[in-house]
Amino acid sequence: MAKSAKETPLMKQYNRIKAKYPDALLLFRVGDFYETFGSDAVKASGILGIILTKRGAGSTSETALAGFPHHSINTYLPKLVKAGCRVAICDQLEDPKMTKKIVKRGVTELITPGVSLHDEVLDQKKHNYLASVFFNKIWGISFLDISTGDYWIAQGNAEQIEQLLQSFAPSEVLVPKPLKKLFNEQFGSLFHCYFMNDWAFEESIAKEKMISHFQTNSLSGFGIQDYTVGISAAGAVLHYLSDTHHHKLKHISHIRPIVQDNYVWLDRFTQRNLELFQSTYPEGIPLIHIIDQTSTAMGARLLRQWLAFPLKEKSQIEFRHEIVQDFISQEKQLDVTKQSLSQIVDMERVIAKIATEKISPRSLNQLGDSLGTIHQLKENLKKSANKTLKQQVNYLPDTNPIKKLID
């Protein structure tokens, strides 16, 4: 925004903060409202359908203005993020009543399509992946859902990377600035991309970032030490989270390699023709909507993942079939299990909110109740389940100590 000779103290403060986030739409807290100014106001007005007015109308400092009540942020924020905006939330950092000068303000959170913990932004039945790609002779790629802690790494040729992008369907893709043209040539312009400085993808910097995050001496324990190009992509993801003011990330406790030989690879044409996740007709119903009878949001996300990556290993397929057979042969046990699962909250996302210190007392109590339900379900299955199902149940940890702590 061009500066004016008659710039007010408030606008001086705004311009100083906006200069740090030139590519984000800045929501600037003024009293009981979040205000947007200049080109941000024009953009916000169009997306949100709110009135566009002017600040300092008729003066040399006249600028476009659009705003909404601060308590309505959960209504308006999802619309901005889903429109592909990066949104910087600038809050008042002190009580206006306690100062005679202009209120101190600062950006407390930067929300992007691929980085959000807000329930109103997230689709409960889908992962919200942030992806990162890097190229050095081969392609490296990483996916992270900050709302669940799911963190993946892979590398391969352009065709394999394209298949992963289609299957994971990230909300945002991080790309080094020098690779912008190559990325668009290989993968098109279907994704929301953010083009970062390429030094964040430097292998040594990325590796150090990951080792520091996981507090380990190396990455060997995750089985990814040979994914050198993938590590460049994965480390850049963590750097991006720091840039967007997300520093409390203890729920991201491991990273998993995508072993391509373990799955049937479905390219985008196969996925489209089979109508796995989207129908080719406006009135059509995709396969996922037909087979998804899950009782929890966690189960719905896992089912999507299984459908996108069909197993090839016979023993793993048979194990899943045996679990299904166990429930089919014991209808009463199936009913009890479904009833129990329907009472469980989205624990993955609740745990992420605890780690990031965004948890509410209500959600914490719901987690405690869910842990109690899981304990009871586990005891029921131990008594009546068949061998294969019992084996699976035994992997569940004891939830009682955490429930007592919450209580």
C-alpha positions as CSV (number, residue, x, y, z in Angstrom):
1,M,0.0,0.0,0.0
2,A,1.4,3.4,-1.0
3,K,2.3,5.6,2.0
4,S,0.7,9.0,2.5
5,A,2.2,12.1,3.9
6,K,-0.8,12.3,6.3
7,E,-0.6,8.7,7.4
8,T,-2.3,8.1,10.8
9,P,-0.5,6.2,13.6
10,L,-2.9,3.3,13.1
11,M,-2.2,3.1,9.4
12,K,1.5,3.4,10.0
13,Q,1.3,0.4,12.3
14,Y,-0.9,-1.5,9.7
15,N,1.6,-0.8,6.9
16,R,4.5,-1.9,8.9
17,I,2.9,-5.2,9.7
18,K,1.5,-5.7,6.2
19,A,5.0,-5.2,4.8
20,K,6.1,-8.4,6.6
21,Y,3.2,-10.4,5.0
22,P,2.8,-9.0,1.5
23,D,1.3,-12.2,0.1
24,A,-1.2,-12.7,2.9
25,L,-4.6,-11.2,3.4
26,L,-4.2,-9.3,6.7
27,L,-7.1,-9.4,9.2
28,F,-6.2,-6.4,11.4
29,R,-8.0,-6.2,14.8
30,V,-9.4,-2.8,15.6
31,G,-11.6,-2.8,18.7
32,D,-14.4,-5.3,18.2
33,F,-13.7,-5.7,14.5
34,Y,-11.3,-7.4,12.1
35,E,-10.5,-4.8,9.4
36,T,-8.9,-5.2,5.9
37,F,-7.5,-2.3,4.0
38,G,-6.6,-1.4,0.4
39,S,-6.4,-4.4,-2.1
40,D,-7.0,-6.8,0.8
41,A,-10.3,-5.0,1.5
42,V,-11.4,-5.3,-2.2
43,K,-10.5,-9.0,-2.2
44,A,-12.2,-9.8,1.1
45,S,-15.3,-7.9,0.1
46,G,-15.6,-10.0,-3.1
47,I,-15.1,-13.3,-1.4
48,L,-17.1,-12.7,1.8
49,G,-19.9,-10.6,0.3
50,I,-19.3,-7.8,2.8
51,I,-19.6,-4.0,2.2
52,L,-16.6,-2.2,0.8
53,T,-16.3,1.3,2.1
54,K,-13.5,3.8,2.6
55,R,-11.3,5.0,5.5
56,G,-10.5,8.7,5.5
57,A,-12.9,9.4,2.6
58,G,-12.0,12.6,0.7
59,S,-8.6,12.9,2.4
60,T,-5.2,12.2,0.9
61,S,-5.0,9.1,3.0
62,E,-8.3,7.6,1.6
63,T,-8.1,3.8,1.3
64,A,-10.6,0.9,0.8
65,L,-11.9,-0.7,3.9
66,A,-13.9,-3.8,4.7
67,G,-14.4,-5.6,8.0
68,F,-16.5,-7.9,10.2
69,P,-17.1,-8.4,13.9
70,H,-14.3,-10.3,15.6
71,H,-16.7,-12.9,17.0
72,S,-17.7,-13.8,13.5
73,I,-14.2,-15.0,12.5
74,N,-15.3,-18.6,12.5
75,T,-17.9,-17.8,9.9
76,Y,-15.6,-15.7,7.6
77,L,-12.2,-17.3,8.0
78,P,-13.2,-20.7,6.3
79,K,-14.5,-18.8,3.2
80,L,-11.2,-16.9,2.8
81,V,-9.0,-20.1,3.2
82,K,-11.2,-22.2,0.9
83,A,-10.9,-19.4,-1.7
84,G,-7.1,-20.1,-1.6
85,C,-6.1,-17.1,0.5
86,R,-3.2,-17.0,3.0
87,V,-4.7,-15.2,6.0
88,A,-2.6,-13.4,8.6
89,I,-4.5,-12.8,11.8
90,C,-3.2,-9.6,13.6
91,D,-4.5,-9.3,17.1
92,Q,-4.3,-6.7,19.9
93,L,-1.5,-7.8,22.2
94,E,-2.5,-5.6,25.1
95,D,-5.6,-4.3,26.7
96,P,-6.5,-0.9,25.1
97,K,-7.6,0.3,28.5
98,M,-4.1,-0.2,29.9
99,T,-2.3,2.1,27.4
100,K,-2.6,5.7,26.3
101,K,-0.6,5.1,23.1
102,I,-1.7,3.1,20.1
103,V,-2.4,-0.5,21.0
104,K,0.4,-3.0,20.4
105,R,-0.5,-5.5,17.7
106,G,1.1,-8.4,16.0
107,V,0.4,-11.4,13.8
108,T,-0.5,-14.4,16.0
109,E,-1.3,-16.9,13.3
110,L,-0.9,-17.3,9.6
111,I,-3.5,-19.7,8.1
112,T,-3.1,-21.1,4.6
113,P,-5.1,-23.7,2.7
114,G,-2.7,-26.4,3.8
115,V,-2.1,-25.3,7.4
116,S,-5.1,-24.9,9.6
117,L,-6.3,-26.3,12.9
118,H,-9.8,-24.6,12.7
119,D,-12.7,-27.1,12.7
120,E,-14.7,-24.7,10.4
121,V,-11.9,-24.8,7.8
122,L,-11.3,-28.6,7.9
123,D,-13.4,-31.3,6.3
124,Q,-13.8,-33.9,9.1
125,K,-13.8,-36.9,6.7
126,K,-10.7,-35.8,4.7
127,H,-7.1,-35.1,5.5
128,N,-5.9,-31.6,4.9
129,Y,-2.4,-32.2,3.5
130,L,0.3,-29.6,2.9
131,A,2.7,-31.0,0.3
132,S,6.2,-30.0,-0.6
133,V,8.2,-31.0,-3.8
134,F,11.8,-30.8,-4.7
135,F,13.8,-31.9,-7.8
136,N,17.4,-33.0,-8.1
137,K,17.7,-35.6,-10.9
138,I,14.6,-37.2,-9.4
139,W,11.6,-35.8,-7.6
140,G,11.2,-35.7,-3.8
141,I,7.8,-35.1,-2.1
142,S,6.4,-34.9,1.4
143,F,2.9,-34.6,2.8
144,L,1.9,-33.3,6.3
145,D,-1.5,-32.9,7.9
146,I,-0.8,-30.6,10.8
147,S,-4.4,-31.3,12.2
148,T,-3.6,-35.0,12.7
149,G,0.2,-35.3,12.7
150,D,0.3,-37.5,9.6
151,Y,3.7,-37.0,7.9
152,W,4.9,-38.8,4.8
153,I,7.9,-38.9,2.5
154,A,8.6,-40.3,-1.0
155,Q,10.7,-39.9,-4.1
156,G,10.5,-41.1,-7.7
157,N,10.0,-40.0,-11.2
158,A,7.5,-37.4,-12.4
159,E,4.7,-40.0,-13.1
160,Q,5.0,-41.4,-9.6
161,I,4.9,-38.0,-8.0
162,E,1.9,-37.0,-10.1
163,Q,0.1,-40.1,-8.8
164,L,0.9,-39.2,-5.2
165,L,-0.4,-35.7,-5.7
166,Q,-3.6,-37.0,-7.1
167,S,-4.1,-39.6,-4.3
168,F,-3.2,-37.3,-1.4
169,A,-5.0,-34.3,-3.0
170,P,-3.1,-31.6,-1.0
171,S,-4.7,-28.3,-0.3
172,E,-1.4,-26.5,-0.8
173,V,1.9,-27.4,-2.4
174,L,5.3,-25.8,-1.5
175,V,7.6,-25.4,-4.5
176,P,11.1,-23.8,-4.7
177,K,10.9,-20.6,-6.7
178,P,13.4,-21.8,-9.3
179,L,11.2,-24.9,-10.0
180,K,8.0,-22.9,-10.7
181,K,8.2,-23.4,-14.5
182,L,9.2,-27.1,-14.3
183,F,6.5,-27.9,-11.7
184,N,3.8,-26.3,-13.9
185,E,5.0,-28.1,-17.0
186,Q,5.0,-31.5,-15.2
187,F,2.0,-31.2,-12.9
188,G,-0.2,-28.4,-14.3
189,S,-1.7,-25.5,-12.4
190,L,-4.5,-27.4,-10.6
191,F,-2.9,-27.0,-7.1
192,H,-2.7,-24.0,-4.8
193,C,1.1,-23.4,-4.8
194,Y,3.3,-21.3,-2.6
195,F,6.7,-20.6,-4.1
196,M,9.4,-20.5,-1.4
197,N,13.0,-19.5,-1.3
198,D,15.1,-22.5,-2.5
199,W,17.6,-22.4,0.4
200,A,14.9,-24.0,2.7
201,F,15.1,-27.1,0.5
202,E,18.9,-27.4,0.9
203,E,19.4,-31.0,2.0
204,S,21.7,-30.3,5.0
205,I,19.4,-27.5,6.3
206,A,16.3,-29.7,5.8
207,K,17.9,-32.7,7.5
208,E,19.0,-30.6,10.4
209,K,15.5,-29.1,10.7
210,M,14.0,-32.6,10.9
211,I,16.6,-34.0,13.4
212,S,16.0,-31.0,15.6
213,H,12.2,-31.4,15.5
214,F,12.3,-35.2,16.3
215,Q,15.2,-34.7,18.8
216,T,17.1,-37.6,17.3
217,N,20.7,-38.1,16.2
218,S,19.8,-39.2,12.7
219,L,16.8,-40.1,10.5
220,S,17.7,-43.8,10.3
221,G,15.1,-44.8,12.9
222,F,12.4,-43.8,10.5
223,G,13.9,-45.7,7.6
224,I,14.2,-42.6,5.4
225,Q,18.0,-42.0,5.5
226,D,18.3,-42.8,1.8
227,Y,15.4,-40.5,0.7
228,T,17.8,-37.6,0.2
229,V,15.6,-35.6,-2.2
230,G,12.5,-36.4,-0.2
231,I,14.3,-35.1,3.0
232,S,14.8,-31.8,1.2
233,A,11.0,-31.6,0.6
234,A,10.1,-32.8,4.1
235,G,12.4,-30.4,5.9
236,A,11.0,-27.5,3.9
237,V,7.5,-28.4,5.3
238,L,8.8,-27.9,8.9
239,H,10.5,-24.6,7.9
240,Y,7.2,-23.4,6.4
241,L,5.3,-24.2,9.7
242,S,7.8,-22.0,11.5
243,D,7.2,-19.2,9.1
244,T,3.5,-19.5,9.6
245,H,3.8,-19.2,13.4
246,H,3.2,-22.9,14.2
247,H,5.9,-23.8,16.7
248,K,4.1,-26.2,19.0
249,L,4.3,-29.5,17.0
250,K,5.0,-32.3,19.4
251,H,2.1,-34.3,18.0
252,I,4.1,-34.7,14.8
253,S,6.2,-37.5,16.3
254,H,7.2,-39.6,13.3
255,I,7.5,-39.6,9.5
256,R,6.7,-42.6,7.3
257,P,8.1,-43.5,3.9
258,I,5.7,-44.4,1.1
259,V,7.0,-47.7,-0.2
260,Q,5.7,-47.9,-3.7
261,D,6.0,-51.7,-4.1
262,N,3.4,-52.2,-1.4
263,Y,0.5,-50.7,-3.2
264,V,-1.4,-50.8,-6.5
265,W,-0.7,-47.4,-8.1
266,L,-3.7,-45.7,-9.5
267,D,-3.0,-42.8,-11.9
268,R,-5.4,-39.9,-12.1
269,F,-7.1,-41.3,-15.2
270,T,-7.8,-44.6,-13.4
271,Q,-9.1,-42.8,-10.3
272,R,-11.4,-40.7,-12.5
273,N,-12.7,-43.6,-14.6
274,L,-13.4,-45.7,-11.5
275,E,-15.1,-42.6,-9.9
276,L,-13.4,-43.4,-6.6
277,F,-13.6,-39.9,-5.1
278,Q,-15.4,-37.8,-7.6
279,S,-18.2,-38.7,-10.1
280,T,-17.8,-37.7,-13.8
281,Y,-21.4,-36.6,-13.8
282,P,-22.9,-33.8,-11.7
283,E,-25.6,-36.0,-10.3
284,G,-23.3,-39.0,-9.9
285,I,-22.2,-40.6,-6.6
286,P,-18.5,-41.6,-6.1
287,L,-17.5,-44.9,-4.7
288,I,-16.3,-43.5,-1.4
289,H,-19.7,-42.1,-0.6
290,I,-21.3,-45.6,-1.1
291,I,-18.8,-47.6,0.9
292,D,-18.1,-45.2,3.7
293,Q,-20.2,-46.5,6.6
294,T,-17.6,-45.4,9.2
295,S,-18.6,-44.3,12.6
296,T,-15.8,-41.8,13.2
297,A,-14.0,-39.1,11.2
298,M,-10.7,-41.0,11.8
299,G,-12.2,-44.1,10.2
300,A,-13.5,-42.1,7.2
301,R,-10.0,-40.6,6.6
302,L,-8.4,-44.0,6.9
303,L,-10.8,-45.5,4.5
304,R,-10.0,-42.8,1.9
305,Q,-6.4,-43.6,2.3
306,W,-7.0,-47.4,1.9
307,L,-9.0,-46.8,-1.3
308,A,-6.4,-44.5,-2.8
309,F,-3.6,-47.1,-2.0
310,P,-4.9,-50.6,-2.5
311,L,-2.7,-53.3,-0.9
312,K,-0.7,-55.8,-3.0
313,E,0.6,-58.0,-0.2
314,K,-1.6,-61.0,0.1
315,S,-1.1,-61.6,3.8
316,Q,-2.1,-58.0,4.7
317,I,-5.2,-58.3,2.5
318,E,-6.2,-61.6,4.2
319,F,-5.7,-60.1,7.6
320,R,-8.2,-57.3,6.8
321,H,-10.6,-59.9,5.5
322,E,-10.3,-62.0,8.7
323,I,-11.2,-58.9,10.8
324,V,-14.3,-58.4,8.6
325,Q,-15.2,-62.0,9.0
326,D,-14.9,-61.8,12.7
327,F,-17.5,-59.1,12.9
328,I,-19.8,-60.7,10.3
329,S,-19.8,-64.0,12.4
330,Q,-20.6,-62.0,15.6
331,E,-23.4,-59.6,14.8
332,K,-24.0,-58.6,18.4
333,Q,-20.3,-57.7,18.8
334,L,-20.5,-55.7,15.6
335,D,-23.5,-53.7,17.0
336,V,-21.7,-53.0,20.3
337,T,-18.5,-51.9,18.5
338,K,-20.4,-49.5,16.2
339,Q,-22.3,-48.1,19.1
340,S,-19.0,-47.5,21.0
341,L,-17.2,-46.0,18.0
342,S,-20.1,-43.5,17.5
343,Q,-19.4,-42.1,20.9
344,I,-15.7,-41.4,20.2
345,V,-14.5,-37.9,19.2
346,D,-12.0,-37.2,16.5
347,M,-9.1,-38.0,18.7
348,E,-6.4,-37.3,16.1
349,R,-7.4,-33.7,15.8
350,V,-8.1,-33.3,19.5
351,I,-4.6,-34.5,20.3
352,A,-3.2,-32.0,17.8
353,K,-5.1,-29.2,19.5
354,I,-3.6,-30.2,22.8
355,A,-0.1,-30.1,21.4
356,T,-0.7,-26.7,19.8
357,E,-2.4,-25.4,22.9
358,K,-5.7,-24.7,21.1
359,I,-7.8,-27.2,23.1
360,S,-11.0,-26.1,24.8
361,P,-12.2,-27.6,28.2
362,R,-15.2,-29.1,26.4
363,S,-13.0,-30.9,23.9
364,L,-10.7,-32.2,26.6
365,N,-13.7,-33.6,28.6
366,Q,-14.9,-35.3,25.4
367,L,-11.5,-36.9,24.9
368,G,-11.6,-38.2,28.5
369,D,-15.1,-39.7,27.8
370,S,-13.8,-41.2,24.6
371,L,-10.8,-42.9,26.3
372,G,-13.2,-44.4,28.8
373,T,-15.4,-45.8,25.9
374,I,-12.3,-47.2,24.2
375,H,-11.2,-49.0,27.5
376,Q,-14.7,-50.6,27.8
377,L,-14.7,-51.6,24.1
378,K,-11.3,-53.2,24.5
379,E,-12.4,-55.2,27.5
380,N,-15.6,-56.4,25.6
381,L,-13.6,-57.5,22.6
382,K,-11.0,-59.3,24.7
383,K,-13.8,-61.5,26.1
384,S,-15.8,-62.2,23.0
385,A,-13.7,-61.5,19.9
386,N,-12.2,-64.2,17.6
387,K,-8.4,-64.7,17.4
388,T,-7.6,-62.2,14.7
389,L,-9.6,-59.4,16.2
390,K,-8.2,-60.1,19.7
391,Q,-4.7,-59.8,18.2
392,Q,-5.6,-56.4,16.8
393,V,-7.2,-55.2,20.1
394,N,-4.1,-56.2,22.1
395,Y,-2.1,-53.4,20.3
396,L,-4.4,-50.8,21.9
397,P,-2.6,-49.0,24.8
398,D,-4.1,-48.7,28.2
399,T,-6.1,-45.5,28.2
400,N,-7.1,-45.4,31.8
401,P,-4.1,-43.4,33.2
402,I,-4.8,-40.5,30.7
403,K,-8.5,-40.6,31.5
404,K,-7.8,-40.3,35.2
405,L,-5.4,-37.4,34.5
406,I,-8.1,-35.5,32.5
407,D,-10.7,-36.2,35.2
